[in-house]
């Protein structure tokens, strides 16, 4: 194998495929990246068996071939090389890397030991606008559980319906739902690990080309096609929680509030909220005001926000982090908060429509708080 390619293009491609490399594996070959030089193209592949990424770049091939290189070492070398052409030659098990006055020799591994992505049936493709998918992932994935022992709720439920795409994530303390109008030929439900979805989001964000991608669904895997990048991921198996049963059907109190004012007030109040007390802040609705308070041994804080025509009264506690996480991913100037009692969830929604819904469970307020 012998080829020449641009250092910056190769470094960027390595950054993309490295997102599928894990250091935790006990299988040595999975710590590597497969390089296949053929037809003046280099295909870079990486996999941790949950997610596999293929990336193609244009190169000049003098001799076709394939090898597996250490992902970290090879990426570090290429990134540190000066700009210009890089020549890579495989001689027996050694990989020679040359760029200007720099020369490296590293040990490669046999390409035939690397796992194969396999054939991809591209007939039933679902089209996405790249920016819409990015936004939907950003607005839901943070609500999935990060505790691997929680199984299915470490994933994001993706509901594909005839005229819409819905994403749902929850962790037992909060839930995120986002909806977009998307034309589909078939209805399906799949669950993808939130961790993997976040990696996909990074790859999409780093791709500067056209604003479109495709998804192909199989029984146990999903494939994302994005220009010269193919991402294959394993679906989570199991039954997702019946999330629609959790959403309150009615509410006693609704409050319209300026999102930025609300966000800034909670951020200030959370400076005195302690982890040992669930980052507790208390919201009090009283006399057409939303009062936010928090206290600790170090002091206390009180914030006031004017609200629209609310004559009801309520005092309810929340983990400030869960509310802030929601407010940071919403773009609307004003939002609606729906409440029932001090021990039932709060629903955060747009003033019009149902493009998103966030449910946050309250924290019981003890007499000591």
N, C-alpha and C positions, 0 to 999 in steps of 0.2 A: 504494500500500500504506500502510495506517495501522492501527496496533494499540496496545493498552495491556496491560502485563503487570507482574507483581511482580518487583522487582529481584533479590531473593534466589533466587527460583525460576529466573529467566532465567540468573543467574550460575552456579547449580549445573548447569543443563542445558549451558551452554557449557563448563564444566569436563569434563563427560562426553564431548561430541563432539570436543573439542579433542585427545583422545587419538588421533584418526585424522588429525591434521594434522601434516605434516612440513615442516621448514624446508629440507630438502635437495633438494626437488623443483625441476626446471627448468620445470615447468608452473605459471605464476602463479596460475591459478584454484584449484589444489589447496592454496594457502596461505590459502584463504578458507573461510568457513562459509556454506552456503546457508540462507537464511531463507525459509520459505513460510508465509504467513498465510492460513488458509482455515477456514471452518466453526468459528470461535472456537477454533482450535488453531494453534499455531506448531510447524512441523516444522523442526528444526535438523539439518543434514546436513554431514558432513565425510568426506573420503576421501584416502588416499594411494595408492590402487589396490590395495594389499595388504589393507587393512582399511578398511571404510566403516561409519560409525555414523549412525543416525537416532534422534532423540529428540523426542518430542512433549510439549508442555506446554499447559495451558489458558490462553487469553488472551481479551481482548475485541477483536474485529476490527470496525473501521469500514469499511475498504476492503481487499479481498483483493489479494494480490500476492506477488511473490517478488524476492529480490535476493541477491547474494553480497557478504559483508563480509569485510574482513581479519580473520582469526581472532585474531591477537594483539592488534591495536589494539582491535577491538570488545570482546573479552573483558576487556581491561585497563580500558576505559572503564566497562563495566557493573559490574565488580567494585569499582571505586572510587566509584561513585555511592552516595548515601545510600539507606537502606531506604525503600521506598515504591513507588508506581506509576511505571513508565517508559513514556513515549510515543515510539513510533518511526514516522516518516513518511518515505516515499520520494517524492522530488520529482526527476524526471528521473534523473540519475545520482547525486544526492546523497541521503544518509541523515541525517535530522535526529533527534537523540536528546535528549529532554527529561526531566528528573527534578528536581522542586522548582525551585531557582534555577539548576540546571546545564543548559547547552545545548551540544551538540556537533554539528558537521556533518562527516561523513566521506564519502569517495567509495565508491560501490558498483560492482559488476560485473554484467554480464548473467547472469541465472539460467539461461538456456538453454545456456550454455557449461559448466555443471557436470555431471560424470559422473552418470549415473542408475544406481541400484542394480539396477533392473529388477524383473520379476515374481518373487515368491517363492511356490513351491508349498508349502503348509502341511499337506499330507495326511499325510506320514510324519514325524511329530514324535517325537523321543526326549526323554523327561522326565528332568530332573535335580533333585535337591535342591541348592539353591544352595550350602549350606555344604559338602556333600560335594565338589562340583566345585572350590570354593575350596581345600579341603584337598589335593585330588589335584594341582592345579596347583602349589601351594606345595611339595609333597613331591617333585616331579619336575623342574620347569622349570629349576632351578638347575644341573642336570647336563648340560643341552644345551650344545653348543659355541657360543661367542660369536664365533667366527671365521667371517665370512660366506663365506670361500673353501671352508669345509668342507661346504657344500651341505646335504645331507639331514639331517646330524646337528645342524644348528642348530634342528631341529624336534623336537617331541614326538610320538611314535607313540601314537595312541589306538586301541586295539583294542576294538571293540564286539562282544561275544559274547552268546549267548542269555540268560545269567544273570549276566554280569559286565561290568565296564568296567575296562580296564587302561590305564595310562599308562606310557610308557617313554621315558627320555632318556639319552643318553650323549655323551661328548666325547672318548673315546679314553683317558681316565685314570680315569674313574669312570662308573658306571651307576646309575640310579635306576628302580625299578619300584614302582608302587603299584596296588593292586587293590581294587575295591569291588563288592559284590553289587548289580546293577542289572538289572531286567527289561527286555529289549529284544525287539522283533519280528523284527529282522534282524541279521545279522553283517556288520560292515564294518571296514576299517582305513583310517585317514586320518592324515596328518601335518600338524601345524599348527606354524608358527614359534613358538618359545618366547617370543620378544619379544612377539608378538601375544597369546599366551596370558596373559602377565603383564599386558598392558593390559586384557584381558577380566577378569582377576582384580580389578584396581583398580576397574573399573566395577561388578562384582558387589558388591564390598565397600562401595561408596558407595551402593548401593541398599538402602533401609531397608524396602521393601515385602515382600510375601510371599516365603516361602522356596522359590521354584520357578522354573525356567526350562526352555526347550525348545531342542533343537538340531535343525536340518534339514540333511540332507546332500545335496549335489549332486555331479556328477562332478568339478568343479574348485573348488567353494566350500562353506563351511559357514556356516550362519546360526544365530545365537543370538537367541532371543526372550525378553526380560525386561521384563515389564510394558509400559511405553511406549517401550522402547528396543529397536532392532533393530541387531544387529552382523553384518555380512557380511564374511567373510574368505576370502582366496585360500588354497587348500591347496597344500602343497609337493608337487611331483611327483617320483617316483622310488621306488626300492626301499630300504626301511629295512634296516639291518643285522640279520641273523638273531641277535637278542639271546639267544635261549634256548640257542644253542650256546656262548655265552660263560660262562654260569652253571656253576660247578663242580657236578658231579653227586655227588661225595663229598667228605668232609673228614676230616682226621686229628685235628684239635684243635678243640674248641669251648669257648668261655669265656662264662659269664654274668656280666654286669657291671652295676652301677648306672649308669644313663645320666648322671645329673647329676654323680656323682663322676668319671666318665670325661671328661665334657665339661669340667669345671672343671680337672682335672689337665692335659688337653691344652692348654687355653687358657693355663695358667701356663707349661707347657713351651714353648709356641710363642713366648713372649716372647724366647727366645734362639734360635729357629729363623730362619735367614736365607733371604731370597728366592734368593740365589745358590746355595744348597744345597737348592733345592726345598722350602723351609720344613721341613727334615728333622727329624722326631722318630723315636725308636727305641722300639718296644715290645718288651719282653723278658718272656716267660712263664717263670717259674721258681719252684719251691717254693710253689705255690698263691698266687703273687702276680703281678700285672701291673705291671711297672716301666716307667715312661715317662721317657725321658731326651732331652736336647737340649743341644748345646754350640756355642759360637762363640768368636771371639777375645775376647769380652767376659765369658765365664764359662760356667757349665754349670748344669743343673738336673736333679733326680731326684725323681720322684713315684712313690708306691706305692699300689696298690689291691688289696685282697683279692679273690680270685676263687673260684668254687665248684669244688671237686674236680677240678682239672686237674693231672695228674701229668706231662704232656708239657712239653718245653722248646722254646722258639722265640725267635729274635731277628729282627725284621722292621722295616724302615723305611717311613715314609709321609710324604707331603706333609700337614702338619698342617691346612691349609685344607680339603682334600678330606674329611678325617674330621670336622672341625668342622661343615662345611656339612650333613653328614648328621645329626649329633647334634642340631643346632639345629631340625630340622624334625620330629623324632620326639617323641611325647608320652609313650611308655611309660616306666615307672619303671625297668624292667630290660630289657636287650637281650642278644641272643646274637651272639657273634663267632665265625665259622668260618674256620679256617686250614688250609693244607696245608704249604707250605714258605715259606721267606723270599723266594722269587721268584715266588710265585703269589698271585692276588688274595685279599683278605679279603672275606667276605660278612657283612653286618650284617643281622640278621633279628629279628622278634619272637620271644619265647620260644615262643609258640603261634600257629599259623595262618600265613598267607602274605600278609597285607595289604600288606606292603612287603618289598622286598629291595634292599639297596644293595651294590654291588660297587666296591671301591676297589683300584686297582693299587698294588703296593708300589714304593718307591724303593730301588734297590740301595745297600747300605751299603758304602762303601769303607773300606779299612783306616785312612784318615785321620780318619774320623768317630768 
